[in-house]
Amino acid sequence: MAAIDKIIPKRLNYDGDERTVSNGDMVDAQNVTTSVDGKGSFSVLKNIKGTIKGDAINESNEVPNGIGQCTIGEVSDPQRGFIYYAVQSENPNFHTVYQYNTITERDRIVLRD
């Protein structure tokens, strides 16, 4: 029986042409992030962790239920342990930017329009 050689992607190569990428390189990826942990780890791929339910610091910081809303963007600050995410709502009084603390697993309102 013939052996099947599997090529496991290890690096994300944004600059290369799809037709000329090396074994182990890929030009696009979903649900992964590039690592910048230290020396020699540039562009090393890591899986994104799954969803964790976060609690609000207090009632006034809770994400309201029953209002049509969606997250329209997020940015991570791994050095401080924060994730900021923007939520757009059908109700213009609830367009909000939240800060999620990855250590305490709690979120709070940073800006509400």
FIDRENRO-291824 format. One record per residue: residue in one letter; x, y, z of N, C-alpha, C in turn; residue number from 1. Coordinates in Angstrom, 3 decimals, m for minus. Layout:
// FIDRENRO-291824
 code      n_x      n_y      n_z     ca_x     ca_y     ca_z      c_x      c_y      c_z pos
    a        X        Y        Z        X        Y        Z        X        Y        Z NUM
...
END
This chain:
// FIDRENRO-291824
 code      n_x      n_y      n_z     ca_x     ca_y     ca_z      c_x      c_y      c_z pos
    m    0.838   m1.173    0.000    0.000    0.000    0.000    0.885    1.238    0.000   1
    a    0.523    2.213   m0.795    1.315    3.439   m0.912    1.120    4.333    0.302   2
    a    2.195    4.952    0.732    2.122    5.877    1.871    1.599    7.228    1.381   3
    i    0.822    7.854    2.239    0.301    9.178    1.913    1.116   10.204    2.678   4
    d    1.765   11.083    1.954    2.542   12.149    2.592    1.636   13.343    2.807   5
    k    1.463   13.712    4.074    0.640   14.867    4.396    1.545   16.057    4.654   6
    i    1.202   17.159    4.057    1.932   18.400    4.289    1.121   19.216    5.287   7
    i    1.683   19.426    6.448    0.990   20.183    7.487    1.430   21.637    7.396   8
    p    0.480   22.558    7.191    0.852   23.974    7.111    1.453   24.451    8.429   9
    k    2.548   25.193    8.335    3.236   25.685    9.520    3.443   27.188    9.504  10
    r    3.429   27.783    8.331    3.726   29.212    8.222    2.694   29.899    7.337  11
    l    2.435   31.149    7.647    1.534   31.966    6.849    2.380   32.891    5.996  12
    n    2.227   32.808    4.694    3.038   33.580    3.760    2.125   34.500    2.962  13
    y    1.987   35.751    3.423    1.125   36.718    2.746    1.726   37.198    1.427  14
    d    3.043   37.193    1.335    3.718   37.807    0.197    3.885   36.885   m0.997  15
    g    3.853   35.592   m0.782    4.117   34.665   m1.872    2.932   34.481   m2.807  16
    d    3.236   34.121   m4.019    2.216   33.800   m5.006    1.708   32.386   m4.721  17
    e    0.416   32.156   m4.873   m0.175   30.851   m4.581    0.497   29.729   m5.362  18
    r    0.979   30.032   m6.540    1.570   28.996   m7.398    3.005   28.666   m7.013  19
    t    3.641   29.491   m6.183    5.061   29.282   m5.888    5.377   29.137   m4.397  20
    v    4.365   28.890   m3.562    4.630   28.761   m2.129    5.357   27.450   m1.826  21
    s    6.156   27.463   m0.788    6.917   26.284   m0.380    6.028   25.325    0.408  22
    n    6.492   24.079    0.565    5.779   23.123    1.402    5.713   23.661    2.827  23
    g    4.561   23.576    3.429    4.384   24.068    4.786    3.934   25.514    4.852  24
    d    3.928   26.233    3.730    3.447   27.618    3.690    2.005   27.647    3.211  25
    m    1.256   28.626    3.655   m0.084   28.852    3.129   m0.290   30.348    2.957  26
    v   m1.162   30.728    2.039   m1.359   32.133    1.728   m2.577   32.725    2.424  27
    d   m3.417   31.895    3.040   m4.590   32.376    3.757   m4.932   31.375    4.845  28
    a   m5.495   31.879    5.953   m5.869   30.990    7.050   m6.998   31.624    7.846  29
    q   m7.833   30.793    8.437   m8.922   31.266    9.293   m8.792   30.594   10.654  30
    n   m9.246   31.298   11.686   m9.229   30.802   13.060   m7.835   30.494   13.568  31
    v   m6.851   31.225   13.074   m5.487   31.128   13.583   m4.945   32.539   13.782  32
    t   m3.897   32.634   14.547   m3.225   33.907   14.755   m1.726   33.680   14.609  33
    t   m0.993   34.710   14.238    0.452   34.570   14.140    1.073   34.908   15.481  34
    s    2.073   34.167   15.835    2.716   34.319   17.133    3.892   35.273   17.039  35
    v    4.073   36.069   18.056    5.245   36.937   18.182    5.779   36.802   19.606  36
    d    5.869   35.550   20.086    6.246   35.291   21.476    7.715   35.551   21.777  37
    g    8.554   35.434   20.826    9.964   35.630   21.138   10.853   35.373   19.939  38
    k   12.127   35.234   20.205   13.123   35.056   19.159   12.841   33.805   18.333  39
    g   12.819   33.976   17.022   12.629   32.848   16.129   11.201   32.368   15.984  40
    s   10.232   33.092   16.544    8.844   32.627   16.460    8.007   33.500   15.530  41
    f    8.645   34.318   14.702    7.898   35.181   13.797    7.084   34.351   12.816  42
    s    5.821   34.688   12.686    4.886   34.051   11.756    4.589   32.586   12.076  43
    v    4.796   32.150   13.293    4.393   30.808   13.702    2.902   30.845   13.987  44
    l    2.160   29.897   13.449    0.714   29.887   13.594    0.284   29.223   14.889  45
    k   m0.762   29.786   15.503   m1.374   29.192   16.688   m2.877   29.196   16.488  46
    n   m3.542   28.155   16.980   m5.001   28.118   16.919   m5.584   29.179   17.838  47
    i   m6.697   29.756   17.427   m7.413   30.691   18.277   m8.215   29.886   19.281  48
    k   m8.189   30.315   20.531   m8.938   29.613   21.566  m10.431   29.756   21.309  49
    g  m11.182   28.817   21.807  m12.630   28.827   21.633  m13.305   29.932   22.422  50
    t  m14.598   30.000   22.296  m15.377   31.028   22.961  m15.485   30.752   24.453  51
    i  m15.240   31.786   25.239  m15.375   31.707   26.692  m16.396   32.758   27.104  52
    k  m17.370   32.350   27.897  m18.368   33.307   28.348  m17.738   34.243   29.368  53
    g  m17.880   35.532   29.114  m17.375   36.535   30.041  m18.527   37.193   30.777  54
    d  m18.302   37.544   32.005  m19.302   38.233   32.808  m18.968   39.715   32.864  55
    a  m20.000   40.527   33.002  m19.804   41.963   33.135  m19.312   42.292   34.539  56
    i  m18.597   43.398   34.672  m18.122   43.847   35.981  m19.302   44.159   36.889  57
    n  m20.325   44.811   36.323  m21.559   45.089   37.062  m22.716   45.156   36.066  58
    e  m23.943   45.358   36.552  m25.129   45.331   35.675  m25.089   46.386   34.584  59
    s  m24.555   47.552   34.864  m24.540   48.616   33.860  m23.590   48.316   32.709  60
    n  m22.691   47.342   32.870  m21.742   46.974   31.826  m22.155   45.736   31.038  61
    e  m23.329   45.189   31.303  m23.781   43.991   30.606  m24.176   44.304   29.167  62
    v  m23.962   43.321   28.301  m24.426   43.419   26.925  m25.927   43.179   26.955  63
    p  m26.737   44.121   26.479  m28.191   43.964   26.580  m28.711   42.811   25.731  64
    n  m29.686   42.088   26.257  m30.325   40.986   25.538  m31.556   41.508   24.801  65
    g  m31.950   40.804   23.748  m33.175   41.134   23.043  m33.041   42.275   22.050  66
    i  m31.850   42.787   21.854  m31.632   43.868   20.889  m30.771   43.312   19.775  67
    g  m31.184   43.509   18.521  m30.400   43.017   17.386  m29.042   43.695   17.363  68
    q  m28.004   42.924   17.558  m26.658   43.485   17.592  m25.656   42.491   17.043  69
    c  m24.518   42.999   16.608  m23.460   42.124   16.121  m22.110   42.781   16.380  70
    t  m21.118   41.952   16.559  m19.759   42.438   16.743  m19.200   42.785   15.373  71
    i  m18.684   44.008   15.238  m18.203   44.461   13.937  m16.686   44.544   13.865  72
    g  m16.012   44.307   14.981  m14.550   44.328   14.959  m13.976   44.085   16.337  73
    e  m12.717   43.677   16.348  m12.027   43.466   17.623  m10.538   43.661   17.421  74
    v   m9.876   44.014   18.520   m8.423   44.142   18.503   m7.905   43.621   19.841  75
    s   m6.796   42.898   19.800   m6.224   42.297   21.003   m5.034   43.110   21.494  76
    d   m4.880   43.160   22.798   m3.711   43.750   23.442   m3.148   42.679   24.377  77
    p   m2.396   41.708   23.830   m1.945   40.579   24.638   m0.979   40.960   25.751  78
    q   m0.256   42.060   25.611    0.688   42.473   26.650   m0.036   42.908   27.918  79
    r   m1.216   43.509   27.757   m1.992   43.946   28.917   m3.102   42.961   29.277  80
    g   m3.368   42.000   28.394   m4.396   41.000   28.664   m5.800   41.496   28.384  81
    f   m5.955   42.384   27.392   m7.264   42.927   27.048   m7.610   42.613   25.598  82
    i   m8.915   42.467   25.355   m9.461   42.394   24.007  m10.543   43.456   23.936  83
    y  m10.463   44.314   22.941  m11.474   45.342   22.736  m12.346   44.909   21.568  84
    y  m13.669   45.005   21.726  m14.547   44.655   20.616  m15.677   45.666   20.498  85
    a  m16.032   45.946   19.245  m17.071   46.933   18.936  m18.355   46.207   18.576  86
    v  m19.469   46.644   19.183  m20.769   46.025   18.961  m21.705   47.071   18.369  87
    q  m22.287   46.737   17.216  m23.271   47.601   16.577  m24.653   47.053   16.904  88
    s  m25.589   47.945   17.196  m26.921   47.542   17.603  m27.969   48.175   16.699  89
    e  m29.151   47.522   16.625  m30.272   48.138   15.908  m30.719   49.404   16.629  90
    n  m30.579   49.416   17.929  m30.894   50.590   18.731  m29.650   51.478   18.788  91
    p  m29.700   52.699   18.223  m28.501   53.543   18.176  m27.961   53.925   19.556  92
    n  m28.737   53.724   20.620  m28.256   54.040   21.963  m27.331   52.964   22.519  93
    f  m27.168   51.852   21.793  m26.367   50.749   22.309  m25.173   50.399   21.433  94
    h  m24.723   51.322   20.547  m23.455   51.104   19.837  m22.361   51.228   20.893  95
    t  m21.589   50.148   21.093  m20.711   50.092   22.260  m19.357   49.482   21.928  96
    v  m18.322   49.962   22.609  m17.002   49.336   22.589  m16.777   48.771   23.984  97
    y  m16.474   47.461   24.039  m16.243   46.772   25.301  m14.769   46.412   25.439  98
    q  m14.324   46.300   26.676  m12.979   45.814   26.988  m13.140   44.510   27.761  99
    y  m12.573   43.444   27.241  m12.626   42.138   27.901  m11.268   41.865   28.532 100
    n  m11.256   41.572   29.818  m10.032   41.251   30.536   m9.849   39.738   30.497 101
    t   m8.784   39.265   29.852   m8.577   37.826   29.680   m8.158   37.140   30.976 102
    i   m7.720   37.893   31.960   m7.314   37.299   33.236   m8.528   37.085   34.138 103
    t   m9.355   38.129   34.286  m10.535   38.023   35.154  m11.751   37.492   34.415 104
    e  m11.693   37.414   33.083  m12.793   36.983   32.216  m14.045   37.828   32.439 105
    r  m13.826   39.127   32.574  m14.942   40.081   32.726  m14.810   41.184   31.689 106
    d  m15.951   41.734   31.290  m15.895   42.839   30.348  m16.542   44.084   30.951 107
    r  m16.153   45.227   30.355  m16.709   46.500   30.798  m16.845   47.407   29.593 108
    i  m17.721   48.381   29.718  m17.954   49.344   28.644  m16.829   50.372   28.647 109
    v  m16.254   50.586   27.470  m15.250   51.626   27.312  m15.872   52.864   26.689 110
    l  m16.767   52.649   25.712  m17.414   53.756   25.018  m18.796   53.317   24.559 111
    r  m19.787   54.147   24.791  m21.143   53.879   24.301  m21.622   55.128   23.585 112
    d  m22.134   54.945   22.367  m22.609   56.066   21.556  m24.114   56.150   21.640 113
END
